[in-house]
Structure formats: C-alpha cells, structure tokens
C-alpha cells in the first residue's frame, strides 16, 4: 500500500500530480492505483515497491525523495487511466456525456493528444525513478542484469543510437540486448572475450561489440513492438512520418523495412569489425563467401 494510509489518498494524488481533485473519493481510483503499482513493480522489481511500502506504512518518511520517486509514476498513470475512463459516464440508463453551459466536449484529436501527453509524463516520471535508483545504493531489477551485459547502461547505448536520455526506453531494450548478446554475438565470440570486453569497456573491441548488440536489439524491437510504446522523441527516430498525436498511428511497412535494412547494413559492418579485432573469434561465414541470404525477395534459396 503506497496511498491512502490515513484515508487521505485523494489529497496525496493531488499533491503529486496536481490534476486530481482532492474532493474525489479515493475508492473510485483505488483499482487503477493497484493496477499501475503492479506495472511499475514489473519494471523495477518487487524489492523497490516493498521498501517503499514499508517506509510509507511506518510513517518515518526518512527517505521522502525515494518514496516520492516511486509513487510519482504510479500516481501519474493511475490518474491518466482514471481520466480516460470518465470521458463518458456509465449509468443504469446507459452511457452519458454531461456538459454544462461553460464546458465543451473536446474533439477526438484533442483527447488523443492529451492521452499521449499524459503518457509522456508517465515516461518522464519513470526516467526520474530510474535515475534515482541508479544514483543510489538500491538493489533493483535493472541493476542485476547490467553487470552481465556488454551494454550496461543508457550512456553506452546512446554511444551507438540516441534514446533522448530515456532510461525507460533503455530498460525496455535491456532484455533484447541480453538476447542478442547470447544468441548472436556468442555464436562467433567466446564468453571469455565478452567478459574481457565488459571489464575493459574503453577498448575498440568492446565498442564494436556494443554497436553489434545495440543494432541487433533495435531491429528486434522495431519488428516486435509498436512505436507508440516509446516516448515520442524516441518513436520519431524509428519512423520519419510518425507524429505521435494518435496512439493508433503506426509506421508504414516501407518505413519499417527501410529502418530495418539500414540497421542490418550497419550491424553487418559492426560484425566485421568484431571479427577483425577479437583474437579468438570464429568467422561463421568462412568457407561460404558467396552464400546468399535467404529472403523472400531473393529469387534463390539454399538448402
């Protein structure tokens, strides 16, 4: 429990977001708060949520900065979800829209833009939470994986591809980075060489490995996810025409193919660099210099 300890949850949400009426009953938003708490717990790990709950319930409030950092994204997204549900009221006589003489119903594009802005605020609050956890001595989900990855943090990722400083976007990519490292990089680079590169991040080999893994994760992410899942500035880099005002917007097939093709070309160059620099690398293409790549757009295939 992170809100409403003294039956003052609505006031607490108002103080954190400034966009929730303190006079509104907390019971009407309690389910959204619980749902979003589980979402944030999935991102940062149960240890952080448990620590915040213990501090909140104890009343000591020794680390208010930590507690507010954890509660802010929960409050922001819970209020945004609650607001979206109340555009239309649901009554026993059917769905209603109640408007007095001083109010007007917004156009759909206004609602879409506002929804996106509320989501952007959630992303920013998550970025602040991640930054707080990284700066402090906390045990959390992202920290455990960082030490095993050739791309341990946002700065290393952005040395290859910009994420506009978004920790949220980086930690979305973290599982994909580990997957590319394990399933692709380790097919021609030994685990010992990877560990050596992690221990010496400034080496040319480590830089080439990072580029290979980051580009591979970008390709997999674009194939797997919608750009609407990312902060707006990050989403725009994936699709030149993406505006972000409507969450149903999507990059065209041609744009996706263009982006993937561009990343695959750069990934192939990074792979050549790794093979040239790594002393124990085994070239997976050795003996097959003219082996074509199976592709439905090619007029041949291999068996």
C-alpha positions in Angstrom: 0.0 0.0 0.0 1.5 3.3 -1.2 -1.5 5.6 -0.9 -4.5 6.3 1.4 -2.9 5.1 4.7 -4.9 7.8 6.6 -7.8 7.9 4.3 -6.2 10.8 2.6 -5.3 9.2 -0.7 -7.1 11.7 -3.0 -5.1 14.6 -1.4 -1.9 12.6 -1.8 -2.6 12.1 -5.6 -3.4 15.8 -5.9 -0.1 16.8 -4.3 1.8 14.5 -6.6 0.0 15.2 -9.9 -1.8 18.5 -9.5 -4.6 17.1 -11.8 -6.7 15.0 -9.5 -9.4 16.6 -7.4 -8.8 16.1 -3.7 -12.5 16.0 -3.1 -12.9 12.9 -5.3 -13.4 9.7 -3.4 -10.2 7.6 -3.4 -12.3 4.4 -3.8 -13.1 5.4 -7.4 -9.4 5.3 -8.4 -8.1 2.7 -6.0 -8.3 -0.2 -8.5 -6.2 1.9 -11.0 -3.6 2.7 -8.4 -3.3 -1.0 -7.6 -3.0 -2.0 -11.3 -0.3 0.6 -12.0 1.6 -0.3 -8.9 1.9 -3.8 -10.3 3.1 -2.4 -13.6 5.8 -0.3 -12.0 6.8 -3.3 -9.9 7.3 -5.3 -13.0 9.6 -2.6 -14.3 11.8 -2.0 -11.2 11.3 -5.2 -9.2 9.3 -6.2 -6.1 12.1 -5.2 -3.7 11.8 -1.5 -4.5 8.0 -1.5 -4.2 8.2 -3.4 -0.9 10.8 -1.0 0.5 8.6 2.0 -0.4 5.5 0.4 1.1 7.3 -0.3 4.4 8.6 3.2 4.6 5.2 4.7 3.8 3.3 2.5 6.3 5.9 3.1 9.0 5.3 6.8 8.9 9.0 7.6 9.5 9.4 9.1 6.0 13.2 9.0 6.4 13.8 9.0 2.6 11.0 11.1 1.2 12.9 11.6 -2.1 12.9 7.8 -2.7 9.3 7.4 -1.7 8.1 10.3 -4.0 10.2 8.9 -6.9 8.5 5.5 -6.6 5.0 7.0 -6.1 5.1 9.6 -8.8 4.8 7.3 -11.9 2.1 5.3 -10.2 0.1 8.5 -9.4 0.6 9.9 -12.9 -0.5 6.8 -14.8 -3.3 6.0 -12.4 -4.8 9.5 -12.8 -4.4 9.4 -16.6 -6.2 6.0 -16.8 -8.9 7.2 -14.5 -9.4 10.3 -16.6 -9.7 8.4 -19.8 -12.4 6.2 -18.3 -14.5 9.3 -17.3 -14.9 10.9 -20.7 -18.2 9.1 -20.8 -20.1 8.3 -17.6 -21.8 4.9 -17.2 -25.1 4.9 -15.6 -28.0 2.4 -15.2 -29.8 4.2 -18.0 -26.8 4.0 -20.4 -23.7 5.9 -21.3 -23.9 9.7 -20.8 -21.9 12.9 -21.5 -22.7 15.7 -19.1 -21.7 19.2 -20.1 -22.9 22.5 -18.6 -23.0 25.9 -20.3 -19.4 26.7 -19.6 -17.9 23.4 -21.0 -17.5 21.8 -24.3 -16.7 18.2 -25.3 -13.2 18.1 -26.8 -12.6 16.8 -30.3 -11.2 13.3 -30.7 -7.8 14.6 -31.8 -7.6 16.7 -28.6 -8.3 13.7 -26.5 -5.7 11.7 -28.4 -3.1 14.4 -27.9 -3.9 14.8 -24.2 -3.7 11.0 -23.7 -0.3 11.0 -25.4 0.9 13.9 -23.2 -0.2 12.1 -20.1 1.7 9.0 -21.2 4.8 11.2 -21.9 4.5 12.5 -18.3 4.5 8.9 -17.1 7.6 8.1 -19.1 9.3 11.2 -17.6 8.4 10.2 -14.1 9.8 6.7 -14.8 13.0 8.2 -16.1 13.3 10.2 -12.8 12.7 7.0 -10.8 15.4 5.0 -12.8 17.9 7.9 -12.4 17.2 8.0 -8.7 17.7 4.2 -8.3 20.9 4.3 -10.4 22.4 7.1 -8.4 21.5 5.4 -5.1 22.6 2.2 -3.5 19.5 0.2 -4.2 19.0 -3.4 -5.3 16.6 -3.5 -8.2 15.7 -5.4 -11.3 17.7 -3.4 -13.9 20.9 -3.4 -11.8 21.2 -7.2 -11.7 21.3 -7.5 -15.5 23.6 -4.6 -16.1 26.7 -6.3 -14.9 26.3 -9.2 -17.4 25.6 -7.1 -20.5 28.1 -5.6 -22.9 25.8 -2.6 -23.0 25.4 -1.9 -19.2 23.7 1.5 -19.3 22.0 4.3 -21.1 25.2 6.1 -21.9 26.7 3.1 -23.6 23.5 2.5 -25.6 23.4 6.2 -26.7 27.0 5.9 -27.9 25.5 3.8 -30.7 21.9 5.1 -31.0 20.2 8.1 -29.3 17.3 7.5 -26.9 16.9 11.2 -25.9 18.1 10.4 -22.4 15.2 8.0 -21.8 16.0 5.4 -19.1 12.6 3.9 -19.7 13.4 3.1 -23.4 16.8 1.7 -22.4 15.3 -0.7 -19.9 12.7 -1.8 -22.4 15.6 -2.8 -24.7 17.6 -4.4 -21.9 16.1 -8.0 -22.4 16.7 -7.7 -26.1 20.3 -6.6 -25.6 20.9 -9.7 -23.5 19.1 -11.9 -26.1 21.3 -10.5 -29.0 24.4 -10.9 -26.9 23.6 -14.5 -26.0 22.0 -15.8 -29.3 24.0 -13.9 -31.9 27.3 -12.4 -30.5 28.2 -15.6 -28.7 27.9 -17.6 -31.9 31.3 -16.3 -33.0 32.7 -14.7 -29.9 33.6 -16.7 -26.8 32.0 -15.8 -23.4 35.5 -15.2 -22.1 36.1 -12.5 -24.8 32.8 -10.9 -23.9 33.7 -10.8 -20.2 37.0 -9.3 -21.0 35.3 -6.6 -23.1 32.9 -5.9 -20.2 35.9 -5.5 -17.9 37.6 -3.1 -20.4 34.7 -1.0 -21.8 37.0 1.5 -23.4 38.6 -0.9 -25.8 37.9 -0.9 -29.6 36.6 -4.5 -29.4 34.1 -3.6 -26.6 32.9 -0.6 -28.7 32.4 -2.9 -31.8 30.5 -5.5 -29.7 28.3 -2.8 -28.2 27.4 -1.5 -31.7 26.6 -5.0 -32.9 24.4 -5.8 -29.9 22.6 -2.4 -29.8 21.8 -2.5 -33.6 20.5 -6.1 -33.2 18.3 -5.1 -30.3 16.9 -2.1 -32.3 16.0 -4.4 -35.2 14.2 -6.9 -32.9 12.4 -4.1 -31.0 11.1 -2.5 -34.2 9.9 -5.8 -35.5 8.2 -6.8 -32.2 6.8 -3.6 -30.8 4.6 -0.6 -31.8 6.4 2.7 -31.9 3.5 4.1 -29.7 5.1 2.2 -26.7 8.1 4.6 -26.7 8.5 8.2 -25.6 7.6 10.5 -28.5 11.1 11.7 -29.3 12.4 8.1 -29.5 9.4 6.9 -31.6 10.1 9.7 -34.1 13.5 8.3 -34.8 12.1 4.9 -35.8 9.6 6.4 -38.3 10.1 9.7 -40.2 6.4 10.2 -40.6 5.4 9.3 -37.0 3.7 12.2 -35.2 2.5 10.6 -32.0 -0.7 12.5 -31.6 -2.8 9.4 -32.2 -1.7 6.3 -30.4 -3.1 4.2 -33.2 -0.6 5.7 -35.6 1.9 3.3 -36.9 4.9 3.4 -39.2 4.2 2.2 -42.8 5.6 -1.2 -43.9 8.1 0.7 -46.2 9.3 2.8 -43.3 9.8 -0.3 -41.1 11.6 -2.1 -43.9 13.8 1.0 -44.6 14.7 1.3 -40.9 15.5 -2.5 -40.5 17.5 -2.5 -43.7 19.6 0.5 -42.6 20.2 -1.2 -39.2 21.1 -4.5 -40.8 23.7 -2.9 -43.0 25.3 -1.2 -40.0 25.1 -4.4 -38.0 27.0 -6.3 -40.7 29.8 -3.7 -40.6 30.0 -4.0 -36.8 30.2 -7.8 -37.1 33.1 -7.5 -39.5 34.8 -5.1 -37.0 34.3 -7.6 -34.1 35.7 -10.5 -36.2 38.8 -8.4 -37.1 39.5 -7.3 -33.5 38.6 -10.4 -31.5 41.6 -12.8 -31.2 39.5 -15.9 -30.7 36.6 -15.1 -33.0 35.4 -17.8 -35.4 34.0 -16.5 -38.7 30.6 -18.1 -39.2 30.8 -17.3 -42.9 34.3 -18.8 -43.5 34.2 -21.1 -46.5 30.9 -19.7 -47.7 31.9 -16.3 -49.1 29.1 -16.2 -51.7 26.4 -17.9 -49.6 23.2 -15.9 -50.3 20.9 -14.7 -47.6 17.6 -16.5 -47.6 15.0 -13.8 -48.2 11.5 -13.9 -49.8 12.7 -11.0 -52.0 15.5 -13.1 -53.5 15.0 -15.4 -56.4 17.0 -18.2 -54.9 17.3 -20.1 -51.7 19.7 -22.6 -50.1 19.1 -26.0 -48.5 
